[in-house]
């Protein structure tokens, strides 16, 4: 059980409602940021989108619970660099960490946004990179229907916003009403601000982070990972996404399409990116 007085989160997903990664958070997420130290057998890495997509990627409560069972009644270190994702999966991971019988140390290496910021609050000790960020906001979901259906969804979401506010308030000591206002406007909290406001206990030293300049290969891998997430959001299959990227790699960045096929590929990618910005 957590050494801090943290509330347990009730988790109950609603059929037809899907929580997903925030595009703004995805844009600010740098997948290259890693821990400089080798990870031991009592550490857990949350370095991807929260929740499983239809490709089978992402960080799930099942995976984290399995890792905690393997660690047993020992102290655990949780490294986080994630743009968030499925809020309800994030609450389940928060609960699993909160109930761990030994000390939980959370290290925010880069970004802990949305659902990932809720997970971070489960730490008995939280340390964050000076250049790192927490991002907190109201529960963000995808839904469809008429005004009556959407009103029902909005009412159903209220308790989840309230439990988020309670979790952040319990960790920081800030009044829950003030936290609710921060959630309403989507608030980005820098490393220094996180410590000042009570969301974290201290800053990570620079030598605890792997901030190596990304070479061309790593930059390409980072771009591909973000493209994969956007493609998943847009309902594009992995094979189709791979075909799009392979076709694009045949042209230099910024160059005019060399053929009708290249032009069609470029247009499809633009449509994909534009669609992702609207969801």
Residue, then its C-alpha position, 0 to 999 in steps of 0.5 A: x500500500x502506498x506510503x502516502x494517503x492517496x485515493x483509490x481510483x474507481x475504474x469503469x469503462x463505458x461501451x462505445x467510449x474510447x479514451x485516446x492520446x492527446x495530439x498536442x502531447x504526442x507532438x511534445x513527446x520525444x521517444x528518444x529520452x531514456x534513463x542513462x542507468x541500466x534498468x535492473x530487475x526491480x524497475x519498470x519502464x513506461x515509455x510508450x502510449x498508455x493502453x493497447x492499440x489494435x496493433x498490440x503496442x502500448x503500456x497496459x495495466x496487465x503488463x504493469x501488474x505482471x511486472x510488479x508480481x515478478x518484482x515481489x515485495x521489493x522497492x520499485x523504480x518506475x521510469x516514465x516518458x509517455x504522451x498518455x493515452x487510455x485514461x481508464x487504463x492509466x487509472x488501473x496502472x495507478x491503482x496497481x502502483x498505489x497498492x504495491x507493498x514496498x516503496x515506489x519511486x517514479x522518475x519522469x524522464x521527459x513527458x508524463x502527460x494526461x493518463x501518464x501524469x495520473x500514473x506518476x502520482x502513485x509514486x511515494x517519491x516522484x522526481x522529474x527532469x528539469x526539462x520534463x513536463x507533467x500535463x494534466x487535463x479533464x478526461x479526454x475521450x472519443x464519442x459519437x451520437x446525438x446531443x442526448x447521447x453526448x450529454x449522457x457521456x459528459x455527465x458520465x465523465x464528471x466523476x472521473x474528472x473529480x477523481x483526477x482532481x482528488x489524486x492530484x490534490x492528495x499528492x500536491x496539497x493544492x485545493x481540489x477546486x484549484x486543481x479542477x480549474x487547472x484540468x479545465x484549461x489543460x495545464x502544462x507543468x515544468x519540472x521546476x514548477x512540479x517541485x514548487x507546487x508539490x507534484x514532485x519531490x525533486x529534480x533528476x540530475x542531468x547524468x541520470x538521463x540519456x539526452x544524446x543527440x539523435x542521429x539520423x537513424x534515431x530521428x527517423x525511428x522517432x518520426x516513424x513511432x509518432x506516425x504509427x500512433x497517428x495512423x493507429x488513431x486514424x484506423x490505418x492498419x500497420x501494413x498500410x502505414x508501413x507502405x506509406x512510409x516506404x513510399x515516402x522514403x523514396x523522395x527527399x524531404x520537401x521535394x515535389x512528388x516524382x510521379x502520380x503515385x508519389x503525389x497520391x501517397x503524399x496526399x494520403x499522409x497529409x489527410x492522415x495527419x489532418x484527420x489526427x489533429x481533429x480527434 
